[in-house]
Amino acid sequence: MSTRSLSLVTAALVGALTPPALRAQTSTTSPAPYRSWSDRFTLGGAFGGLSGAANLNTVGTADWRLGWIGSIDGTVWLHRNVGIRASGSWAQDSIRGAALTGRGKFNKFNYDADLVLRYPIEAGSATLTPYLLGGAGAISVHQLDASDTWSKFAGNFGAGLEYRFGRVGIRAEGRDFVYKFDRYGFDKTQHDIAWQGGLTLTF
């Protein structure tokens, strides 16, 4: 028998005699980030600022003052680079230069579903992940000290960067929420720009 044939027979016998549990252990301990079910879900929470990017009238006398926004979200990773996120946020800002009955301050509640595209970069024991996201949902706007609450379809898109070490990560993200603001004598496509920082937990 040739040396090559003997090597092939030996390899086949070793494979057949290796216990299944040992083979499974070997396969699960090999590096395969984001492939196990323990890396399929991410929860996040963030807080930051909110600013309206567009004036509400053509002469530019009515505009939005700087506000705040807080949000929570959950992401299911369908693939190492692709996920589906559901999120909700509570924001508050105010209109300056507009004649309104009551206060010019508003609560805004956003709820949406988004597609997330990411590119994880391994950096030693940590992971640096830039990502893009976009989707659609709705926004409910409530004027403080008034009974008026109204809801509109809202789209959004944005980008972010996550630095993850182990299960815990920190995240910076910017998003543009787009909807129609057609109340109080205005008729404008509104852009609410949110920039936030927060924490993530992956499991």
C-alpha positions in Angstrom: 0.0 0.0 0.0 1.4 3.4 -0.9 2.1 6.1 1.7 -0.7 8.3 0.2 -3.3 5.5 0.5 -2.2 4.7 4.1 -2.6 8.4 5.1 -6.2 8.4 3.6 -7.2 5.2 5.5 -5.7 6.6 8.8 -7.6 9.9 8.4 -10.9 8.0 7.7 -10.4 5.8 10.8 -9.7 8.7 13.0 -12.8 10.5 11.8 -15.0 7.5 12.3 -13.7 6.8 15.8 -13.8 10.3 17.1 -16.8 10.7 19.5 -19.6 12.8 18.1 -19.6 15.0 21.2 -15.9 15.8 20.7 -16.6 16.7 17.1 -19.5 19.0 18.1 -17.4 20.7 20.7 -14.6 21.4 18.2 -17.1 22.9 15.8 -18.7 25.2 18.4 -15.4 26.5 19.8 -14.2 27.7 16.4 -14.5 31.4 15.8 -17.9 32.2 14.3 -19.0 35.6 15.5 -22.8 36.4 15.3 -23.6 32.9 14.0 -24.9 31.4 17.3 -28.3 32.0 18.7 -26.7 33.7 21.6 -25.8 36.6 19.3 -29.2 37.0 17.6 -30.8 39.7 19.7 -29.8 43.2 20.7 -31.6 45.5 23.1 -30.7 49.2 23.1 -31.5 52.4 25.0 -30.4 55.9 24.2 -30.9 59.6 24.9 -29.9 62.8 23.1 -31.0 65.9 21.3 -33.7 66.7 18.7 -33.9 69.6 16.3 -36.3 70.5 13.5 -34.3 70.9 10.2 -37.0 72.9 8.4 -38.9 76.1 9.1 -42.6 75.8 9.3 -43.4 78.7 7.1 -42.0 80.2 3.9 -40.7 83.4 5.5 -38.8 81.5 8.1 -40.2 83.2 11.2 -41.6 79.9 12.7 -39.1 77.3 13.5 -38.3 74.5 16.1 -36.2 75.0 19.1 -33.7 72.4 20.3 -35.4 69.5 22.2 -34.6 66.1 23.6 -35.4 62.5 22.7 -35.1 59.1 24.5 -35.6 55.8 22.8 -35.6 52.0 23.3 -35.2 49.3 20.6 -34.9 45.6 19.9 -33.1 44.0 17.0 -33.3 40.5 15.6 -30.3 39.6 13.5 -31.3 37.5 10.5 -27.7 37.4 9.3 -24.3 38.6 10.5 -24.9 41.8 8.5 -28.7 42.2 8.4 -31.2 42.8 11.1 -34.8 43.9 11.7 -35.3 46.6 14.5 -38.4 47.7 16.3 -38.1 50.9 18.2 -40.1 53.5 20.1 -39.1 57.0 21.3 -40.4 59.9 23.3 -39.3 63.4 22.3 -40.2 66.9 23.3 -39.5 70.2 21.5 -41.2 73.6 20.9 -42.1 76.0 18.1 -40.7 79.5 18.2 -42.4 82.4 16.4 -45.8 80.9 15.9 -49.2 82.2 17.2 -50.6 79.1 18.9 -53.5 78.7 21.4 -51.8 77.3 24.5 -48.2 76.3 24.9 -46.0 75.9 21.9 -44.3 72.8 23.4 -45.0 69.3 21.9 -44.5 65.7 23.0 -43.7 63.4 20.0 -44.0 59.7 20.2 -42.3 57.7 17.4 -42.8 54.0 16.7 -41.3 52.2 13.7 -39.7 49.1 12.2 -36.4 49.3 10.4 -34.0 47.4 8.3 -30.4 47.5 9.7 -27.3 46.9 7.6 -24.1 46.6 9.5 -20.4 45.7 9.0 -18.8 44.3 12.2 -15.0 44.8 12.4 -13.2 42.6 14.9 -10.7 44.6 17.0 -9.1 42.1 19.5 -11.7 41.2 22.1 -14.0 44.0 21.0 -16.1 44.7 17.8 -16.4 48.0 16.0 -19.6 48.1 13.9 -20.7 50.9 11.6 -24.3 50.5 10.4 -27.1 52.1 8.3 -30.8 51.8 9.0 -34.1 52.9 7.5 -37.7 52.2 7.8 -41.2 53.4 8.5 -43.8 53.8 11.2 -45.9 56.6 12.7 -45.5 59.6 14.9 -48.1 60.9 17.4 -47.8 64.6 18.3 -49.4 66.1 21.4 -49.5 69.8 22.3 -48.9 70.3 26.0 -51.8 71.8 28.0 -54.1 71.0 25.1 -56.4 68.1 24.1 -55.1 67.9 20.5 -53.2 64.8 19.6 -52.7 63.7 16.0 -50.8 60.9 14.3 -49.0 60.7 10.9 -47.1 58.2 8.8 -43.4 58.8 9.3 -40.4 57.4 7.5 -36.8 57.5 8.9 -33.3 56.8 7.9 -29.9 57.2 9.7 -26.5 55.8 10.5 -24.6 54.8 13.6 -21.5 53.3 15.2 -21.4 50.7 17.9 -18.4 49.6 20.0 -19.1 46.3 21.6 -17.0 44.4 24.2 -18.5 41.1 25.3 -22.3 41.4 25.5 -22.3 45.1 26.3 -21.8 47.9 23.8 -21.9 51.7 23.5 -23.6 53.3 20.5 -23.8 56.7 18.8 -26.5 57.2 16.2 -28.2 59.9 14.1 -31.6 59.6 12.5 -34.0 61.8 10.4 -37.7 61.3 11.1 -39.7 62.6 8.2 -43.5 63.3 8.3 -46.2 65.9 7.3 -46.8 68.7 9.8 -50.2 70.1 8.6 -51.7 71.5 11.7 -52.1 75.0 13.3 -52.1 76.7 9.9 -48.9 75.0 8.7 -48.4 72.6 5.8 -44.8 71.4 5.8 -42.8 68.2 5.4 -41.0 68.1 8.7 -37.5 66.7 9.4 -36.8 65.9 13.0 -33.1 65.2 13.4 -32.2 63.1 16.4 -28.7 62.4 17.6 -28.3 60.0 20.5 -25.8 58.0 22.6 -26.6 54.9 24.5 -26.0 51.3 25.6 -26.7 48.0 23.9 -27.0 44.4 25.3 -26.6 41.4 23.0 -27.7 37.9 23.9 
